[in-house]
């Protein structure tokens, strides 16, 4: 992960070199997101129950070890991208103010677009992604320690709410006020984007805020340090979760607090997923830079530059071939993997061809024009 600066007078006015690592990581993360989404949505369409094997446990999109981890890495890279976008305005108050409002506009556009896409692809990450960019408009000028504190607070708040709601359930109490979700009411929209949705700000801001700080630290040698930190976070979270679950013989409250299920919003899940996201970001970035001239890296780099288009397209393709044309039936993990593979064979080639003739993907172009 290298950031280069030039002092040559002939090149001083050129825009900063686009980093290869974040683009490649973004593409790899999206590939994983599509695999898990296709498997999960096919299960929701009635795919058969399969035997309990290593593969089915690994690719369980709701509670497996890979569940939401690709999305967490994707969000971490989004935070890195915020820093790369705004670094040219550092030290210029007027320019940074303009950048902050641009982030807010981007967030609003993504949020609205996500609400629209949600009608065809329920649970889409786009509204939450948009909310994070709007938050970035507020925090991007903060010192790194305060940004990390905000991410930590988001993780702790999510765990606290989870504990409180679980305690209420144990006591036989109900609080329907917290159950609101969806986009039909203002309360539902607020609770959905903050606590009840598929990728709520609490705790997903932890990944996003960490990414902003990682983007500030990009320099030679950082990759090894990030891998060490990531493995430490993952190891500690796994050890604590296993120890607590093994010693919990009472109400189950302790196990709930130490849960590594992504939809329990527990602190151990957030810590573990943050650790694997850091490792993935650092390792893939290092490999991308090592083999920067290879065709594989070039293909992934270009796909990473138009992930908005490819993400929306994967949802539309699913609805077309599964729901409308009935070409793909929900039969099991093998079908989901083959479906995702087929999509990416076409998508990667199409992205590379498109960017040979255009600077950005089609939706990226519209997005830029709406938020300039």
C-alpha positions in Angstrom: 0.0 0.0 0.0 2.0 2.9 -1.3 1.1 6.6 -1.6 3.4 8.4 -4.0 3.9 12.2 -4.2 5.7 14.0 -7.0 7.6 17.2 -6.8 8.3 17.5 -10.5 7.0 20.9 -11.8 5.6 19.3 -14.9 3.5 16.9 -13.0 2.6 18.9 -9.9 -0.8 19.7 -11.2 -1.8 16.2 -12.1 -4.4 14.5 -9.9 -3.0 11.9 -7.3 -2.4 8.5 -8.7 -5.4 6.2 -8.0 -4.5 3.6 -5.5 -4.6 0.0 -6.9 -5.1 -1.7 -3.6 -8.5 -0.3 -2.5 -9.9 -0.9 -6.0 -8.9 -4.6 -6.0 -10.0 -5.1 -2.4 -13.4 -3.6 -3.3 -13.8 -5.9 -6.3 -12.9 -9.0 -4.3 -15.2 -8.0 -1.4 -18.1 -7.5 -3.9 -17.4 -10.9 -5.4 -17.9 -12.4 -2.0 -21.0 -10.3 -1.4 -22.6 -11.5 -4.6 -21.8 -15.2 -3.7 -23.4 -14.8 -0.3 -26.3 -12.8 -1.6 -27.2 -15.3 -4.3 -27.0 -18.2 -1.9 -29.1 -16.3 0.7 -31.8 -15.1 -1.7 -32.1 -18.5 -3.3 -32.6 -20.0 0.2 -35.3 -17.5 0.8 -36.9 -18.6 -2.5 -37.1 -22.1 -1.2 -33.8 -23.9 -1.9 -33.7 -27.4 -0.5 -32.2 -28.1 2.9 -28.8 -29.6 2.4 -26.7 -31.9 4.5 -24.6 -30.4 7.2 -21.2 -30.3 5.6 -18.1 -28.0 5.9 -19.2 -26.2 2.7 -22.7 -25.6 3.8 -21.6 -24.3 7.2 -18.9 -22.1 5.6 -21.3 -20.5 3.1 -24.2 -20.2 5.4 -25.3 -16.6 4.5 -27.1 -16.0 7.8 -24.9 -17.5 10.5 -21.8 -19.0 8.9 -18.2 -17.8 9.4 -18.3 -15.8 6.1 -21.7 -14.2 6.8 -21.4 -10.4 6.2 -17.6 -10.4 6.4 -17.3 -9.5 2.7 -19.7 -6.7 3.3 -17.8 -5.5 6.3 -14.6 -5.4 4.2 -16.5 -3.5 1.5 -17.6 -0.9 4.1 -14.0 -0.6 5.5 -12.8 0.1 2.0 -15.6 2.8 1.7 -14.0 4.5 4.6 -10.6 4.3 3.0 -12.1 5.8 -0.2 -13.5 8.8 1.8 -10.0 9.7 2.9 -8.6 9.3 -0.6 -11.3 11.5 -2.0 -10.8 14.3 0.5 -7.0 14.2 1.0 -6.4 16.8 -1.7 -8.4 19.3 0.3 -6.4 18.8 3.5 -5.4 22.1 5.0 -7.7 24.1 2.8 -10.8 25.1 4.8 -12.9 26.2 1.9 -12.1 23.1 -0.2 -12.7 20.8 2.8 -16.1 22.4 3.4 -17.0 21.7 -0.2 -15.8 18.1 0.1 -17.9 17.6 3.3 -21.1 18.8 1.5 -20.2 16.5 -1.4 -20.1 13.6 0.9 -23.4 14.5 2.3 -24.9 14.8 -1.1 -23.5 11.4 -2.1 -24.9 9.9 1.0 -28.4 11.3 0.3 -28.4 10.1 -3.3 -27.2 6.6 -2.3 -29.9 6.5 0.5 -32.7 7.4 -1.9 -31.4 5.1 -4.6 -31.2 2.3 -2.0 -34.8 2.8 -1.0 -35.8 2.4 -4.6 -33.6 -0.7 -5.1 -35.0 -2.1 -1.8 -38.3 -2.6 -3.6 -36.6 -5.1 -5.9 -33.8 -6.3 -3.6 -34.9 -6.2 0.0 -32.1 -5.7 2.5 -29.8 -3.9 0.1 -26.8 -2.2 1.7 -27.2 1.0 -0.3 -29.3 3.0 2.1 -26.9 2.2 5.0 -24.0 3.0 2.7 -25.6 6.3 2.0 -26.1 7.0 5.7 -22.4 6.3 6.3 -21.3 8.8 3.7 -23.6 11.4 5.2 -22.0 10.7 8.6 -18.6 11.0 6.9 -19.4 14.6 6.0 -19.5 15.3 9.7 -16.5 13.3 11.0 -14.0 13.5 8.1 -12.3 16.6 9.6 -12.0 15.1 13.1 -8.8 13.8 14.5 -8.2 10.1 13.9 -8.5 9.2 17.6 -12.0 10.8 17.7 -13.1 9.0 14.5 -12.0 5.7 16.1 -13.8 6.7 19.3 -17.0 7.2 17.2 -16.6 3.8 15.7 -16.0 2.2 19.1 -19.0 3.9 20.5 -21.1 2.6 17.6 -20.0 -1.0 18.4 -20.6 -0.6 22.1 -24.0 1.0 21.6 -25.1 -1.9 19.3 -24.0 -4.4 21.8 -25.7 -2.5 24.6 -29.0 -2.4 22.7 -28.7 -6.1 21.9 -28.1 -6.9 25.6 -31.0 -4.7 26.7 -33.5 -6.2 24.2 -32.4 -9.8 25.1 -32.8 -9.0 28.8 -36.3 -7.7 28.2 -37.1 -11.0 26.4 -35.8 -13.0 29.3 -38.0 -11.0 31.6 -41.1 -11.6 29.5 -41.3 -7.9 28.5 -42.0 -6.6 25.0 -41.3 -3.3 23.4 -42.8 -3.1 20.0 -41.6 0.5 19.6 -38.1 -0.9 18.8 -39.5 -3.4 16.2 -40.3 -0.7 13.6 -38.4 -1.0 10.4 -38.7 -0.4 6.7 -39.3 2.9 4.8 -43.0 3.4 5.2 -42.7 5.6 8.3 -40.2 8.1 9.6 -39.7 6.0 12.7 -39.2 2.9 10.7 -36.6 4.6 8.5 -34.7 5.9 11.5 -34.7 2.6 13.4 -33.9 0.6 10.2 -30.8 2.6 9.3 -29.5 2.8 12.9 -30.3 -0.5 14.6 -32.8 -2.8 12.9 -31.7 -3.0 9.3 -29.3 -5.5 7.6 -26.3 -3.2 7.9 -27.2 -0.5 10.5 -25.0 2.3 11.6 -24.8 0.6 15.0 -22.4 -1.2 14.7 -21.3 -0.9 11.0 -19.9 2.6 11.6 -17.0 0.7 13.4 -15.9 -0.7 10.0 -16.4 2.6 8.2 -14.6 4.8 10.7 -11.7 2.4 10.9 -11.4 2.6 7.1 -11.2 6.4 7.3 -8.3 6.2 9.7 -6.6 3.4 7.7 -6.8 5.6 4.6 -4.9 8.3 6.5 -2.2 5.9 7.4 -1.5 4.4 4.0 2.2 4.2 3.5 4.9 1.5 2.8 5.0 -1.1 5.6 1.5 -0.5 6.9 0.2 -3.7 5.4 2.1 -6.0 7.8 1.0 -3.9 10.8 -2.6 -4.1 9.7 -2.4 -7.9 9.3 -1.0 -8.2 12.8 -3.7 -5.9 14.3 -6.4 -7.8 12.4 -5.3 -11.2 13.5 -5.0 -10.0 17.1 -8.6 -8.6 17.0 -9.9 -11.8 15.4 -8.0 -14.0 17.8 -9.1 -12.1 21.0 -12.7 -12.0 19.9 -12.8 -15.7 19.0 -11.1 -16.7 22.3 -13.4 -14.5 24.4 -16.6 -15.7 22.6 -15.6 -19.4 23.0 -14.7 -19.0 26.6 -17.9 -17.2 27.5 -20.1 -19.6 25.7 -18.3 -22.6 27.2 -18.8 -21.3 30.7 -22.4 -20.0 30.4 -24.7 -22.5 32.1 -27.3 -20.0 33.2 -29.8 -17.9 31.3 -27.8 -17.6 28.1 -27.3 -13.9 28.6 -23.5 -14.2 28.6 -23.6 -16.2 25.4 -25.8 -13.6 23.8 -23.3 -10.8 24.7 -20.4 -12.9 23.3 -22.3 -14.0 20.2 -20.4 -13.9 16.9 -23.6 -14.1 15.0 -23.7 -11.0 12.8 -27.4 -10.3 13.4 -27.0 -10.3 17.2 -24.9 -7.1 16.8 -22.6 -8.3 19.6 -19.2 -6.8 20.4 -17.4 -10.0 19.7 -18.9 -10.2 16.2 -17.9 -6.6 15.4 -14.4 -7.1 16.7 -13.9 -10.3 14.9 -15.3 -9.0 11.6 -13.2 -5.9 11.9 -10.1 -8.1 12.4 -10.8 -10.2 9.3 -11.6 -7.0 7.3 -8.2 -5.5 8.2 -6.4 -8.7 7.3 -8.2 -8.9 3.9 -7.6 -5.3 3.1 -3.9 -5.5 3.9 -3.2 -8.8 2.3 -5.1 -8.2 -0.9 -3.6 -4.7 -1.3 -0.1 -6.1 -0.9 -0.7 -8.8 -3.5 -2.3 -6.2 -5.8 0.8 -4.0 -5.6 3.2 -6.9 -6.0 1.5 -8.0 -9.2 0.2 -4.7 -10.3 1.0 -5.3 -14.0 -0.7 -8.7 -14.2 -3.9 -9.2 -16.1 -5.8 -10.6 -13.1 -5.1 -7.4 -11.1 -6.1 -5.2 -14.0 -9.4 -7.0 -14.4 -10.1 -6.7 -10.6 -8.9 -3.1 -10.5 -11.3 -2.1 -13.2 -14.2 -4.0 -11.6 -13.4 -2.2 -8.4 -13.8 1.1 -10.1 -17.5 0.4 -11.0 -18.8 -1.6 -8.1 -21.9 0.5 -7.8 -23.0 -0.5 -11.3 -22.0 -4.2 -10.7 -23.8 -4.3 -7.4 -27.1 -3.0 -8.7 -26.7 -5.2 -11.8 -26.3 -8.3 -9.7 -29.6 -7.7 -8.1 -31.4 -7.0 -11.4 -29.8 -10.1 -13.0 -31.0 -12.2 -10.1 -34.6 -11.0 -10.4 -34.5 -11.5 -14.2 -33.2 -15.0 -14.4 -34.7 -16.4 -11.2 -38.0 -14.6 -10.7 -39.0 -13.6 -14.2 -37.4 -16.1 -16.7 -37.2 -19.0 -14.2 -33.9 -20.0 -15.7 -32.3 -20.6 -12.3 -34.1 -22.7 -9.7 -33.4 -22.5 -5.9 -31.9 -26.0 -5.6 -28.9 -25.6 -3.3 -25.4 -24.2 -2.7 -24.0 -25.7 -5.9 -26.6 -23.7 -7.9 -25.8 -20.5 -6.0 -22.0 -20.9 -6.6 -22.4 -21.6 -10.3 -24.8 -18.7 -10.7 -22.4 -16.3 -9.0 -19.5 -17.7 -11.0 -21.5 -17.1 -14.2 -22.4 -13.6 -13.2 -18.8 -12.7 -12.5 -17.3 -14.2 -15.6 -19.5 -11.9 -17.6 -19.3 -8.9 -15.2 -15.5 -8.8 -15.0 -15.1 -9.0 -18.8 -17.8 -6.3 -19.3 -16.3 -4.0 -16.8 -12.9 -4.2 -18.4 -14.3 -3.6 -21.8 -16.5 -0.6 -20.6 -13.6 1.1 -18.9 -11.4 0.9 -22.0 -13.8 3.4 -23.6 -15.2 5.3 -20.6 -13.7 6.9 -17.6 -16.3 5.5 -15.2 -19.1 2.9 -15.0 -22.6 4.0 -16.2 -24.1 4.4 -12.7 -20.9 5.9 -11.4 -21.1 8.6 -14.1 -24.7 9.4 -13.1 -23.8 9.4 -9.4 -20.9 11.8 -10.0 -23.1 14.2 -12.0 -25.8 14.2 -9.3 -23.4 14.8 -6.5 -20.7 17.1 -8.0 
